[in-house]
Amino acid sequence: MEANLSSIRFNSTQIELTDHTLIEVTGADREAFFQGQVTNDLQALPFKEAQVTARLNRTGKLQSFFTIARLEDKLLILCEKSLVENILTDFNKFIIMDEVELKALDEKVYVHFNYFLEGNNSHLFSTNFYGINAAIDTKPFANVPHTDETELEEVRFLNGYPLWMKDVNESMFINDSYLNEIAISYKKGCFLGQETVAKIENNRGAAYFPVLLQLETNLDISKTDFFVEDKKAGKINYQKDQYLQASLFRDFRIEGKKLTITIDGQNHQVIVHYLPFYKNQTRIEIADELYHDGVDEFQKANTDLAMDFMKRAIAFNPEHSDAYESVGVILGRKEQYQEAIEWMDKLLSVKSSSVMAHTNKSLFLMKMGKIEEAEAEKALATVKTFSMYGEEAKIKKALEAERLKKEEDILRREKMFHQVLEIDADDTVALYGVGDIAFHRENYKEAVANLERVVALDEKYSAAYLLLGKSLEASGNLERAMQVYKKGIDVASKRGDMMPANEMQSRLNQLIVASRLA
């Protein structure tokens, strides 16, 4: 899905949350009380920021979820209106000796997306709302356009943010919902229901978990259950255009995996996407996304659109030096030399060491006939180049020291692995270790030989399939590498080893694409 500059992800917009309410929490014990009652780590929150959190019962089932903000004199809970009474009743039952009071506020609630683009810091608190940087307040923001509710719902759908009684309910464990990714800290300490949900998390996680399935064509899917190779693989929760939000069985839950799903006797090709669909959510990540989209447009000769992307990237990250340079270069190509020089000066204000800023300024000044000024900029570029070489020498020296240290560690490990193999020639951990060392030394033949033995001795050694596939790739045996990845993905997904499974799927997809282009 291509980036669109009119998207609410990239603009300052707002909307009244007519289906949400604020609950005010006061009292001296408010933070200590909620820290022990909810799933996320409230004490890790800076003031005027908020996080999604959940409330569980003793058996680990969901009671409610909401966004909680930490202010200096109180807490604020932002929740769906349908959950207000539930939240008030539930927490009040547990307030016995604590000095804590909850009160629903009779105020309108507005969410202002990308509020920082306006330089506006007059709000109650900031948060991530549906995967977009946002601020929450009880009044609208002046001169800020209102967003399209349809697009907001599309973002919510694609990023997987749940609604009560639509995506999540009281019969569910938090592990079975996307809240497990955004609303729980397994490191914060005790909370109600922790023992149960931690046990599920540590034992391969949820059997079924929400993902997006991307259809090859836009079809209306009415049935909910679907199958893969005659095995029930999951349930479709709902659909939007070519995307199905579905609870998918763990064996098939691999990013980028292509599946043939069967619904009511009909086969459909889908691609698995992890939630959220929009991976870039911080200001820095979005700025980089916009910058790279600008580069793509520049390569297509769409210079005006490219410049728009670059300027928007700078709005999200005012220190994005590559974007400043790109705008200046584009203006230079348009022969708008004075404006191009001004952008190079802006580049120097955020990256004073930039050689290219002076080099480009020299070129632009030369085009304008300002020879002396051009020579001065060229001299500055030369000085900074020599300075840069000095820094590079320091970096190279540090890297060489790190390389020698790493080589010493490898020799120590290698000696240890061979000592183990002298005692037991079939020790899979030692064989894997020797194969890993051979791979890093680019001795791929030896790496393959050792790793083939590992998977022959232990067919469930997920990491060995990944390293074996990479070794086969590096040695040029791409067909065998694809076979190994397919087998490894199946093994790793069944064991719940999702990191090697995902990497193998990604590498397999790349090999398949490359084979089609060959």
BAZAKE-15962 format. One record per residue (C-alpha): x, y, z. Coordinates in steps of 0.2 Angstrom, whole numbers, padded with zeros to 4 digits, always signed. Layout:
BEGIN
XYZ ...
***
This chain:
BEGIN
+0000+0000+0000 +0008+0016-0006 +0010+0031+0005 -0002+0045+0002 +0002+0062+0007 -0016+0066+0011 -0017+0051+0024 -0020+0055+0042 -0004+0046+0046 +0006+0061+0039 -0005+0076+0043 -0012+0086+0057 -0030+0082+0059 -0043+0080+0073 -0059+0071+0077 -0071+0071+0091 -0072+0054+0099 -0091+0053+0102 -0090+0035+0108 -0076+0038+0121 -0076+0045+0139 -0063+0051+0151 -0062+0045+0169 -0052+0055+0181 -0042+0046+0195 -0036+0055+0210 -0030+0052+0227 -0012+0049+0235 -0012+0030+0231 -0018+0031+0213 -0002+0026+0205 +0003+0012+0217 -0015+0005+0216 -0016+0005+0197 +0002-0002+0195 -0004-0018+0204 -0021-0019+0195 -0017-0017+0177 -0007-0026+0164 +0005-0013+0158 +0019-0004+0167 +0011+0013+0173 +0027+0018+0182 +0037+0018+0166 +0026+0032+0159 +0033+0050+0158 +0021+0063+0164 +0008+0069+0151 +0010+0052+0141 -0002+0038+0140 -0002+0019+0136 -0014+0005+0132 -0017-0006+0146 -0030-0020+0151 -0039-0026+0167 -0040-0045+0169 -0049-0056+0182 -0040-0069+0192 -0041-0082+0178 -0033-0071+0166 -0049-0066+0156 -0051-0048+0150 -0062-0037+0160 -0059-0021+0151 -0045-0012+0142 -0042+0007+0140 -0028+0020+0138 -0021+0027+0154 -0012+0044+0156 +0000+0049+0170 -0002+0067+0175 +0007+0075+0189 -0009+0077+0200 -0020+0063+0193 -0022+0049+0181 -0034+0050+0166 -0042+0035+0158 -0048+0036+0140 -0061+0022+0136 -0075+0017+0126 -0092+0023+0133 -0098+0005+0134 -0084+0001+0147 -0087+0015+0159 -0098+0007+0171 -0088-0009+0170 -0072+0000+0174 -0079+0010+0189 -0088-0005+0197 -0073-0016+0194 -0060-0005+0202 -0071+0002+0216 -0073-0016+0222 -0054-0017+0225 -0052+0000+0233 -0052-0004+0252 -0039+0005+0261 -0031+0014+0247 -0034+0033+0244 -0041+0032+0226 -0056+0040+0218 -0063+0037+0201 -0075+0049+0192 -0082+0049+0175 -0080+0066+0167 -0094+0075+0157 -0083+0082+0144 -0081+0080+0125 -0066+0071+0120 -0055+0076+0105 -0040+0067+0097 -0028+0077+0088 -0017+0067+0076 +0001+0073+0073 -0002+0088+0084 +0017+0093+0084 +0016+0098+0066 +0006+0113+0072 +0018+0116+0086 +0003+0114+0098 +0007+0107+0115 -0009+0113+0124 -0017+0096+0127 -0021+0084+0142 -0009+0070+0136 +0000+0062+0121 -0002+0044+0116 -0002+0032+0101 -0020+0031+0095 -0024+0017+0082 -0005+0018+0078 -0004+0037+0075 +0005+0050+0086 -0009+0059+0094 -0014+0071+0108 -0030+0070+0118 -0040+0085+0124 -0057+0091+0129 -0059+0104+0116 -0055+0105+0098 -0040+0113+0091 -0041+0130+0081 -0038+0130+0062 -0035+0111+0061 -0046+0101+0049 -0057+0087+0055 -0052+0069+0048 -0062+0057+0038 -0070+0044+0050 -0070+0031+0036 -0051+0033+0034 -0049+0032+0053 -0058+0016+0054 -0047+0009+0040 -0031+0013+0050 -0039+0005+0065 -0043-0010+0055 -0026-0012+0047 -0017-0009+0063 -0027-0021+0073 -0033-0009+0087 -0047-0018+0095 -0065-0013+0100 -0074-0020+0115 -0087-0033+0110 -0081-0033+0092 -0063-0039+0093 -0062-0043+0111 -0073-0048+0125 -0074-0055+0143 -0072-0073+0137 -0055-0070+0130 -0038-0071+0137 -0027-0056+0133 -0015-0068+0124 -0028-0071+0111 -0029-0053+0106 -0018-0039+0099 -0019-0032+0116 -0005-0045+0120 +0007-0034+0109 +0002-0017+0115 -0006-0018+0132 +0004-0029+0143 +0021-0030+0151 +0027-0047+0157 +0042-0039+0166 +0033-0026+0177 +0028-0037+0192 +0012-0044+0199 -0005-0040+0192 -0022-0049+0193 -0022-0064+0181 -0003-0063+0178 +0001-0081+0182 -0011-0088+0169 -0007-0077+0155 +0012-0078+0158 +0011-0097+0158 +0002-0096+0141 +0015-0083+0134 +0029-0094+0139 +0021-0110+0132 +0022-0105+0114 +0009-0091+0116 -0009-0091+0109 -0014-0105+0098 -0024-0093+0087 -0019-0074+0086 -0025-0060+0075 -0016-0056+0058 -0021-0048+0042 -0023-0060+0027 -0021-0051+0010 -0032-0058-0004 -0025-0058-0022 -0041-0051-0028 -0055-0041-0019 -0068-0054-0015 -0082-0054-0002 -0079-0068+0010 -0095-0072+0020 -0090-0088+0029 -0079-0086+0045 -0070-0103+0047 -0056-0107+0034 -0045-0122+0031 -0027-0126+0025 -0024-0143+0018 -0040-0149+0026 -0035-0143+0043 -0044-0129+0052 -0032-0114+0051 -0042-0100+0058 -0058-0089+0058 -0061-0073+0049 -0066-0059+0060 -0071-0046+0047 -0065-0039+0030 -0061-0023+0022 -0058-0023+0004 -0043-0036+0000 -0039-0038+0018 -0046-0050+0030 -0043-0048+0049 -0042-0066+0055 -0037-0077+0070 -0024-0088+0063 -0017-0105+0070 +0001-0103+0075 +0008-0116+0062 +0004-0104+0048 +0007-0088+0057 +0023-0082+0048 +0025-0065+0041 +0025-0065+0022 +0019-0083+0021 +0008-0087+0006 -0006-0098+0010 -0020-0107+0000 -0035-0106+0012 -0051-0115+0008 -0068-0107+0012 -0084-0117+0008 -0075-0127-0004 -0067-0113-0013 -0048-0109-0013 -0041-0092-0010 -0023-0086-0011 -0018-0075+0004 -0002-0067+0011 +0000-0066+0030 +0004-0049+0038 +0008-0047+0056 -0001-0032+0065 +0001-0018+0064 +0000-0016+0045 +0009+0001+0046 +0025-0004+0055 +0032+0014+0056 +0024+0023+0070 +0037+0034+0079 +0040+0051+0072 +0058+0046+0066 +0051+0030+0057 +0038+0040+0048 +0050+0053+0043 +0061+0039+0035 +0046+0032+0027 +0042+0049+0019 +0060+0051+0014 +0061+0035+0005 +0045+0038-0004 +0052+0054-0009 +0067+0045-0016 +0056+0034-0026 +0046+0048-0034 +0063+0057-0038 +0069+0041-0047 +0052+0042-0057 +0056+0060-0062 +0041+0066-0051 +0052+0080-0044 +0038+0091-0036 +0030+0076-0027 +0047+0070-0022 +0050+0087-0014 +0034+0087-0005 +0038+0070+0003 +0055+0077+0008 +0048+0092+0016 +0035+0082+0025 +0049+0070+0032 +0057+0086+0039 +0041+0091+0047 +0041+0074+0056 +0060+0075+0060 +0068+0092+0059 +0085+0084+0060 +0083+0073+0044 +0099+0079+0035 +0097+0068+0020 +0080+0076+0017 +0087+0094+0018 +0100+0089+0005 +0088+0081-0006 +0077+0096-0007 +0092+0107-0011 +0098+0095-0025 +0081+0095-0033 +0080+0114-0032 +0097+0115-0040 +0091+0104-0054 +0077+0116-0056 +0090+0130-0058 +0083+0138-0042 +0100+0141-0036 +0097+0154-0022 +0084+0144-0014 +0094+0128-0016 +0108+0137-0006 +0096+0141+0008 +0092+0123+0010 +0110+0118+0010 +0112+0131+0024 +0098+0123+0033 +0107+0106+0031 +0122+0114+0039 +0112+0120+0054 +0107+0102+0058 +0123+0093+0052 +0138+0105+0053 +0150+0092+0047 +0141+0089+0030 +0154+0090+0016 +0140+0089+0003 +0132+0105+0009 +0148+0115+0005 +0151+0105-0011 +0133+0108-0018 +0134+0126-0012 +0150+0128-0022 +0142+0121-0038 +0126+0132-0036 +0137+0148-0033 +0147+0143-0049 +0131+0142-0059 +0126+0159-0053 +0143+0166-0058 +0149+0169-0040 +0166+0162-0043 +0175+0168-0027 +0161+0162-0015 +0161+0145-0025 +0179+0143-0022 +0177+0147-0003 +0164+0134-0001 +0175+0121-0011 +0189+0125+0002 +0177+0122+0016 +0172+0105+0009 +0190+0100+0007 +0193+0105+0026 +0178+0095+0032 +0184+0080+0020 +0201+0079+0029 +0192+0081+0046 +0180+0066+0041 +0195+0056+0036 +0203+0058+0053 +0186+0052+0061 +0186+0038+0049 +0203+0032+0055 +0198+0032+0073 +0182+0022+0068 +0193+0010+0058 +0205+0008+0073 +0190+0004+0085 +0183-0008+0073 +0199-0018+0071 +0201-0019+0089 +0183-0026+0090 +0187-0038+0076 +0202-0045+0085 +0192-0047+0101 +0178-0056+0092 +0191-0067+0084 +0199-0072+0101 +0181-0077+0107 +0178-0087+0091 +0194-0097+0094 +0190-0100+0112 +0172-0106+0107 +0179-0117+0093 +0192-0125+0105 +0177-0129+0117 +0166-0136+0103 +0180-0148+0097 +0183-0154+0114 +0164-0158+0116 +0164-0167+0099 +0179-0178+0104 +0168-0184+0118 +0152-0185+0108 +0153-0183+0089 +0134-0182+0088 +0132-0167+0100 +0121-0156+0090 +0125-0140+0100 +0143-0142+0097 +0140-0146+0078 +0130-0131+0076 +0143-0120+0085 +0156-0127+0073 +0145-0124+0058 +0141-0106+0064 +0160-0102+0065 +0163-0109+0048 +0149-0098+0041 +0156-0082+0048 +0173-0087+0041 +0165-0089+0024 +0169-0108+0024 +0152-0112+0018 +0156-0130+0013 +0161-0135+0030 +0146-0125+0037 +0134-0135+0026 +0142-0152+0031 +0141-0148+0050 +0123-0141+0049 +0117-0155+0038 +0122-0167+0052 +0113-0156+0065 +0096-0157+0056 +0099-0176+0052 +0102-0179+0071 +0088-0167+0077 +0074-0163+0065 +0067-0150+0077 +0083-0139+0078 +0075-0123+0071 +0090-0112+0071 +0100-0125+0062 +0088-0124+0047 +0090-0106+0046 +0109-0106+0046 +0110-0121+0034 +0099-0112+0022 +0110-0096+0023 +0126-0107+0020 +0118-0115+0005 +0113-0098-0002 +0131-0091+0001 +0138-0107-0008 +0126-0104-0023 +0115-0120-0020 +0099-0110-0020 +0087-0124-0024 +0093-0134-0009 +0092-0118+0001 +0073-0116-0003 +0070-0134+0002 +0079-0132+0018 +0069-0115+0022 +0052-0124+0018 +0056-0138+0030 +0063-0126+0043 +0048-0115+0042 +0037-0130+0046 +0047-0135+0060 +0050-0118+0068 +0031-0113+0067 +0026-0129+0075 +0038-0126+0089 +0033-0108+0091 +0051-0102+0086 +0044-0087+0077 +0060-0077+0074 +0069-0090+0064 +0053-0095+0055 +0050-0077+0050 +0068-0074+0044 +0067-0091+0034 +0050-0085+0026 +0058-0069+0021 +0073-0077+0013 +0062-0090+0005 +0051-0076-0003 +0067-0067-0009 +0073-0083-0017 +0057-0087-0025 +0056-0069-0033 +0074-0070-0039 +0070-0087-0047 +0056-0080-0057 +0066-0065-0063 +0081-0076-0068 
***
